[in-house]
């Protein structure tokens, strides 16, 4: 281009023939206009080409403008030697660009030799405006001619074969303009027989809209049989450079659009990640306090409702969040891969929203979840135990209260004061029997107190009423003890006055009291509620009940013996007409009461049989549920483990291409998803077990929690593994890595992954690099290079290298990507080689949305050459690649 001058091999066009052979015909106007088109950029112009170049200053300035390079410092003196020195510096610079100058010396230029001056200018034009033109392996004049032919081929009446008569009708110039800027010329209205109009139209449009000075006159071209070839070539080269710059601007704009599109897409992915992470963390934050709430309920029904709410949470609310968490990790990995592929810095989420933060929050959630479920089950067991103890307390308290009814009045009765000796002795024996009965009830009172104490320790909700009732019983018991002692002392004082005692009544009382207590204990045991959790426990109760039933014949013999004593008493009373008032003075127990209680015991036995049978059936059903759950769990658990191992092998083995591995993994994923109904069926069986209050299962080591965690890990692992393969494909395609290279990378990685963990330690990674041809010496320089590589593949300094990080590093070493310098160079093209760019230039060259994106983010330009509204595209370009703040 006019603004660049790359060094290259000498061209045939650079050799200059004797100027006298052709320069008398060269158009002075064309050369002057061409020079001024470049000197105008430096703020100056020439009027007389041979005079204005004599001191060499403007000649050196012209070379600096068209080459973009700085020449040696010019001499500012007015002496001839100073002028010759300046011209020599210009000629030396021209010669340094591979141009062989023939018959041109500094003295001729300083002396104002017009032919030599024009020859030198023509040499400059050839070298800096025409030589570098290249079209389909042709260059310079031939390349420029081929370019003109290609651009004008579609136009009728245009046939460019040379740089003289082919341009006389002016249609060639108009066709070049219309091909690149069709809005500037209405080509359909042009006529081949009106060359003056055609030429003037082209020259005027080029000067006004394309910034190409008017180097030719239409009259000179039309009035000459063969127009000057060099003038035409010089003017046409200006068209080539003008339109070539537009093509470069379009290319630069496309590059910027591509870079900005990537940046905009990544920013949207970052915003999506931040929102999804915030939503998930907010749900965890709301859920954990609910799971950590340990306020117990007072009733079994309320706790069962809490358990049902927890089941709904596990079945309905948590699974979508598990999927969101997995998707969040996949999105994060995909975003990081895209950033690496586009040579952008890694994405760092907001504080507290890293994947590790979400994993930690999720771990806290699962910890609270596990603790909540254990608390629920323990609380249900506690309430069940409390209900059982409360009912047992009420039964024993009711029996005791029924027994104590009237005892205080009896002990306070002073009947011994008017009784006969026999009555006194009877009262004494009766009191001894009562003391025996009282001692027998001591155990029941202690049981009542122990049950009340246990209810308090288990935080029974109705403990105040239990405590009040227990206190009344204990207070009454203490009062009975005191009254018994007082009456005993009174009877013993009176005993000395009484000697006669009825041995039969005494024997009856002594045998009837323990038998009566036995029957009451039997009735209490037969009516006692029980709670069991296994068949063995119910079988133990059934065995004990059968043993009890085996004692009934002996108990019946004892009953008959006691009734026989009473019958003998009745026979004696009837035979000897003894006035005993028909009652036993030693006990309140009578045969009717014994028979009634015996009948009650006989009645309760079959009821107990039926209760045990029903409980045995319930435990058999529970055992069936245990086996049903265990049979499925013992299949599903190993299946999940097997699938996890198979996925692990697929992720590290190299069977087929990455696409084959991805297809294989997706088939695995489909088979895993199709297995979900079996998990749901197992969940149903687990619900039946929990509803049946079954808390253990000896037939399997798997719990539903194990299955759930394994299933969730399996889904997460297959999704993560698929994502890793997809990222490898994305990396391979973006970086141009072949399948053989990818296989070689995988083989090397697997070879040094000794423990098959999917990662390499620092020394393993170093050995792997050496095996792939990296020169890492065992010296300080080699260690520094290896530390640099480790900082790339292990930025968090964990001491391990994942396969994805290894692939990213290898692809970075073998592929090329856009850089900040490339984007900066593209912006400089759009800015017309300025160090800043204007908003109007961005809007003209870029799509509207991306132009506004740049304008909003570019900082104002603060350089000394800035103008109002100037924007700094350099800092913006470095910020795109993380080298500064955007």
Order of alpha helices (4+ residues) and beta strands (2+ residues): alpha-alpha-alpha-alpha-alpha-alpha-beta-beta-alpha-alpha-alpha-alpha-alpha-alpha-alpha-alpha-alpha-alpha-alpha-alpha-alpha-alpha-alpha-alpha-alpha-alpha-alpha-beta-alpha-alpha-beta-alpha-alpha-alpha-alpha-beta-beta-alpha
